[in-house]
Amino acid sequence: MDVTTLYEAAHNAGLLTPVTVARNATNQTVYCAFRAPDETVLDGFALSRDYQIDYPAAWLTLAIGDTVNVAGSSYQVREVRAIGDGTERRAALTAFTQFVSQL
């Protein structure tokens, strides 16, 4: 099974979170696996330590510095890396309020 099919099934099951990326005058919304600090993931088997999203590379292209909106909160992309066989991406995010307070 390819990664896109897996994410489509997860979306249909209601397991993914809508993520909106502002591009020029348009917004692009895709469904991603979103993790927040100290949030239980993997059905309670682990805790997430950082904000991040996982998504198929075919669905979205992100770059460092991009701003994404998840559930009404804004985040800045800190890092993007390929995972698995390269058809999936993981973006590390910084909450926009954390980013502003560091300035």
LINKAWO-V487136 format. One record per residue. N is the residue number from 1. RES is the residue in one letter. PHI is phi as a letter, one per 30 degrees, with the letter a starting at -180 (none if undefined). OMEGA is omega in whole degrees, 0 to 359 (none if undefined). NEAR is the number of other ideal C-beta (glycine too) atoms within 12 Angstrom. Layout:
# LINKAWO-V487136
n->{N | N}
res->{RES | RES}
phi->{PHI | PHI}
omega->{OMEGA | OMEGA}
near->{NEAR | NEAR}
This chain:
# LINKAWO-V487136
n->{1 | 2 | 3 | 4 | 5 | 6 | 7 | 8 | 9 | 10 | 11 | 12 | 13 | 14 | 15 | 16 | 17 | 18 | 19 | 20 | 21 | 22 | 23 | 24 | 25 | 26 | 27 | 28 | 29 | 30 | 31 | 32 | 33 | 34 | 35 | 36 | 37 | 38 | 39 | 40 | 41 | 42 | 43 | 44 | 45 | 46 | 47 | 48 | 49 | 50 | 51 | 52 | 53 | 54 | 55 | 56 | 57 | 58 | 59 | 60 | 61 | 62 | 63 | 64 | 65 | 66 | 67 | 68 | 69 | 70 | 71 | 72 | 73 | 74 | 75 | 76 | 77 | 78 | 79 | 80 | 81 | 82 | 83 | 84 | 85 | 86 | 87 | 88 | 89 | 90 | 91 | 92 | 93 | 94 | 95 | 96 | 97 | 98 | 99 | 100 | 101 | 102 | 103}
res->{M | D | V | T | T | L | Y | E | A | A | H | N | A | G | L | L | T | P | V | T | V | A | R | N | A | T | N | Q | T | V | Y | C | A | F | R | A | P | D | E | T | V | L | D | G | F | A | L | S | R | D | Y | Q | I | D | Y | P | A | A | W | L | T | L | A | I | G | D | T | V | N | V | A | G | S | S | Y | Q | V | R | E | V | R | A | I | G | D | G | T | E | R | R | A | A | L | T | A | F | T | Q | F | V | S | Q | L}
phi->{none | d | d | d | d | d | d | d | d | d | d | d | d | i | c | c | c | d | b | c | c | d | b | h | c | c | c | c | c | b | c | b | d | c | b | b | e | h | c | d | b | h | h | j | d | a | c | d | c | a | d | a | b | c | a | d | d | d | d | a | b | c | b | e | j | d | c | b | c | b | h | i | c | c | b | c | d | c | a | b | b | d | b | i | d | j | d | b | b | b | c | d | b | c | e | e | d | d | d | d | d | d | d}
omega->{178 | 187 | 179 | 178 | 178 | 179 | 177 | 178 | 179 | 177 | 180 | 178 | 179 | 184 | 183 | 183 | 177 | 178 | 182 | 178 | 178 | 178 | 181 | 181 | 183 | 175 | 177 | 178 | 176 | 180 | 186 | 171 | 183 | 177 | 179 | 180 | 177 | 176 | 178 | 179 | 180 | 177 | 175 | 182 | 183 | 175 | 175 | 182 | 185 | 172 | 176 | 173 | 173 | 184 | 175 | 179 | 181 | 184 | 192 | 172 | 178 | 176 | 177 | 181 | 176 | 176 | 177 | 178 | 179 | 177 | 176 | 178 | 180 | 180 | 174 | 179 | 180 | 185 | 174 | 177 | 177 | 175 | 181 | 182 | 178 | 179 | 180 | 180 | 173 | 179 | 174 | 186 | 171 | 178 | 185 | 179 | 176 | 181 | 181 | 182 | 179 | 182 | none}
near->{10 | 16 | 25 | 20 | 15 | 22 | 30 | 20 | 17 | 23 | 23 | 12 | 12 | 10 | 19 | 27 | 30 | 23 | 38 | 26 | 31 | 19 | 17 | 7 | 6 | 9 | 15 | 22 | 21 | 33 | 28 | 37 | 34 | 32 | 28 | 22 | 19 | 12 | 18 | 13 | 20 | 12 | 7 | 9 | 8 | 12 | 14 | 23 | 13 | 23 | 36 | 34 | 42 | 37 | 40 | 32 | 26 | 17 | 27 | 30 | 19 | 34 | 17 | 16 | 17 | 28 | 27 | 40 | 27 | 32 | 18 | 13 | 22 | 24 | 38 | 31 | 34 | 27 | 22 | 26 | 19 | 19 | 21 | 15 | 11 | 14 | 20 | 28 | 32 | 30 | 39 | 27 | 37 | 28 | 27 | 23 | 14 | 18 | 19 | 13 | 9 | 11 | 9}
